[in-house]
Amino acid sequence: MDLSNIHVSKDMRGHGIGKELFLLAKKWAKDHQAEKLYISAHSSVESQAFYKTMGCVEALEYNEELVTKEPCDCQLECVL
């Protein structure tokens, strides 16, 4: 299942909001029989660190449509 985006405004970062949103997305996906989340993540260091902290790794299979749309993004997945 594609996780289209998570965004927390700069002034609200560091309060656990992104983590809570990610955990809710994982639960929702799992409840809907998804096996993993696919994330086309922004290439910023902060975004990469967040997703890696949340257990994401480089995707085994890339979604070519997303790669074409955002060639600088990193393709990640999170097994549920």
N, C-alpha and C positions, 0 to 999 in steps of 0.2 A: 504494500500500500504506500502511495506517495504521501510524504509529509510536505505539504506545499511551503509552509513557512511558520516560523515562530519569531515574533519580534517583541522585544521589551524596550521601551524608550530609555534613552541614556540615563535620565534622571532616576529611573526606577531599577536600574541594574544593581546586582549585588544583594538583592533581598530574597532570592530564591524563587522569583516569579517564573523565570525561564525553565528552571528545573521542574517546577510544579506543572507548567504547561506541557512540557515534554512527557512527563509521567502520565498525565491525563491523555495525551495523544496515544501513547503506547497502550494504555488500558483500553481506550476506545477501539484501536486497531485490533487488539487481541480479542476483544469481545465480538468483533465482526469477522473473526476467523482469519485474520492476516497472519502470516508467518514471520514477516519482518517489515520494518519501515524503510523506505528508500528516501534518501535526503540528497537533494542537489544543493549543497551548502555553499554559502558565500566564502570566498577565498581568504577572508580576513583571519588573522591569527586568533582573535578573540572567538570568532564563530567556530573555528576548527577546534580550539581548546574546549569549548563548551560541549560540542558533540562528542569529542573523544572522552571527556569526563563522564558523559552520559552512556558510554559503552558502545559508541558507533565506531565502525571500522570502514576501510575502503570497500566499496561495493564490489561484489564478485561479478555482477552483470550491470552494465551501464544502460540507462534509459537514453537512447540516442537522440530522442526528441529534445530532452532537457539539456543534453550535452551541446547540441547544436544551438539552442536558445541562449545558453549561458556557458560558453566554452571555458571560462576561467573558474567556474564553480568546481568544488570537489564533490565527487560522487561517493556517498556514504550509505551504509545500511546499519540497521540495528535489529538483531534477531530478537523476536519476541518469545 
